[in-house]
Amino acid sequence: MISFPVGIVGCGLMGSACAKRLLAAGHAVTGYDIDPAKSAALAALGSGSAASLDELARTCRTLVLAVFNTEQAETTCDALLAALPVDAPAMTAICVSTCDPDRISALAQRLPAQRLRFIEMPVSGTSDQTARGDALGLVGGDPAAAEAVSSVLDAICPRRHHLGAAGNGGRAKLAINLILGINRAALAEGLVFAERMGLPLTPFLAVARDSAAYSQIMDVKGDKMIAGDFTPHGKIAQTLKDFSLMLELAQRLQQQLPLAGTYTDIVEGCMKAGEAELDNAAVIREIRRRTK
């Protein structure tokens, strides 16, 4: 039986984290990114490198799409389908990106399953949590198709939930990210308030972790906020993309999201300050800037 490598499309933070998990589980991996430097960085981890999507379509039967947005997911699937040899076995694309759930649903329905099966598994967790195996996978799509690539899903997210049809994983991810973002802003604001009152932040964070206000975000982002370590595990620009998508979808549903709107305004402040590529813990900088 021929063993095919798992293809990775998009070799940024999340793509690299998925590759690390797959390599550690014993899968061969081939990466592709429009930025050759990112492909080279993935190759340094022990993966192969493809020069094009056409090459991935010829050499891989399972691909992980770690692209930036919905449009890239759509165009990548169309390009892979066009490049897939006529006599090739069916390919499975697993999209781990946060996308517009309605468009993902439409994409899954229009792709010919006998040629290209589509599974979504947006990941709840940072790229660092994903690399450690601590992230949660939110699966949507045909259960049989997901089961057929279970070894790949297991490697990336040992913990996961199947939420039904394609699109439902993204819907859950957006609602979860809304809660996470607001928790992140609340932590940043609480730290700034404690700081202004003269409390030393490291012991204060320890007290907050032991209080009724505890959330996991304190463990993931608290020390980064205090240290000013904004090495990205999830970028400000990605957060703005996700929250803009939430507000767009909420407008379609005629539902106000007042806290999401407030958080979006904070993230936009970070963007204006040139912090797009920093970790989203950098929201604490924007809150510090908001003085009278």
Stockholm file with secondary structure:
# STOCKHOLM 1.0

chainA/1-292         MISFPVGIVGCGLMGSACAKRLLAAGHAVTGYDIDPAKSAALAALGSGSAASLDELARTCRTLVLAVFNTEQAETTCDALLAALPVDAPAMTAICVSTCDPDRISALAQRLPAQRLRFIEMPVSGTSDQTARGDALGLVGGDPAAAEAVSSVLDAICPRRHHLGAAGNGGRAKLAINLILGINRAALAEGLVFAERMGLPLTPFLAVARDSAAYSQIMDVKGDKMIAGDFTPHGKIAQTLKDFSLMLELAQRLQQQLPLAGTYTDIVEGCMKAGEAELDNAAVIREIRRRTK
#=GR chainA/1-292 SS CCCCCEEEECCSHHHHHHHHHHHHTTCCEEEECSSHHHHHHHHTTTCEECSSHHHHHHHCSEEEECCSSHHHHHHHHHHHHHHSCTTSCCEEEEECSCCCHHHHHHHHHHSCTTTEEEEECCEESCHHHHHHTCCEEEEBSCHHHHHHTHHHHHHHCSEEEECSSTTHHHHHHHHHHHHHHHHHHHHHHHHHHHHHTTCCHHHHHHHHHTSTTCCHHHHHHHHHHHHTCCCCSSBHHHHHHHHHHHHHHHHHTTCCCHHHHHHHHHHHHHHHTTCTTSBGGGHHHHHHHCCC
#=GC SS_cons         CCCCCEEEECCSHHHHHHHHHHHHTTCCEEEECSSHHHHHHHHTTTCEECSSHHHHHHHCSEEEECCSSHHHHHHHHHHHHHHSCTTSCCEEEEECSCCCHHHHHHHHHHSCTTTEEEEECCEESCHHHHHHTCCEEEEBSCHHHHHHTHHHHHHHCSEEEECSSTTHHHHHHHHHHHHHHHHHHHHHHHHHHHHHTTCCHHHHHHHHHTSTTCCHHHHHHHHHHHHTCCCCSSBHHHHHHHHHHHHHHHHHTTCCCHHHHHHHHHHHHHHHTTCTTSBGGGHHHHHHHCCC
//
